[in-house]
């Protein structure tokens, strides 16, 4: 059964006049009559009764009219959904983000996405950069907002922001009342670092700053998450590290953030996705660009109690 036969039948049902129905469909009247005949032959019943004086639907025609309208409405909805999906206007996108991205980037981008693409739904996952990139490569994420270095050949990326890093110390530490500390003074301090696989770019940025100063960091502890970093920093005389976003939004207790200078260690935040993205990913990236630029600054003065460390 061809959909155009249904369209022709419904025009006849509404007009109850073959001439007007044919004109409405821009068809010759004999062609309209032929389409009705083929439809009735396919179904096996008479749908339209006509004489020289009137055109009317049979009982079968009236019942068929209801279902034909539903079928054409469903067909049109299917066409609309397909076109919107192809344009990125509907669909699902899975987004990973680290703490600074959640604070600076994700909310304004999702507000723009909701305004421009209300048919797009999202799932969100907060994690450090390393686990996000693994999930992206495995297809469990569509976009990752992470600390990253130069893009790999297997992925595409867009730099979103440059994030300064700060030192995290216990309030009992001699640095806790200082507004800033030259990076080279870390030569005399034991440090706690998260394992490199958790956030390679941030880990490397800290070691690169030490190298520029001509010092070697003494890493006394390695941890996997910010909660463990906070426990180590509050129970040992060690220095941890955090993004400036952590220092600006201090949810922890007994900790202080201190600016690091000369040099200021920084790390690039990137949106990363797989090649040949789905239209909904392109829509998200358009909203990301429109919502920017994004700026992250170290806390002014000795910022109190950040939840420590990391991407």
Secondary structure, DSSP 8 states (H G I E B T S, - for coil): --HHHHHHHHHHHHHS-HHHHHHHTT--HHHHHHHHHHHHHHHTS--EEE-SS-EEE-HHHHHHHHHHHHHHHHHHHHHHHHHHHHTTSEEEEEEEE-HHHIIIIIHHHHHHHHHH-TEEEEEEEE--HHHHHHHHHTTS-SEEEEE--S--TTEEEEEEEEEEEEEEEETTSGGGG-SEEEGGGGGGSEEEEE-GGG-HHHHHHHHHHHHHHT---EEEEEESSHHHHHHHHHHSS-BEEEEHHHHHS--SSSEEEEEEESS--EEEEEEEEESS--HHHHHHHHHHHHH--------SSSEE-------
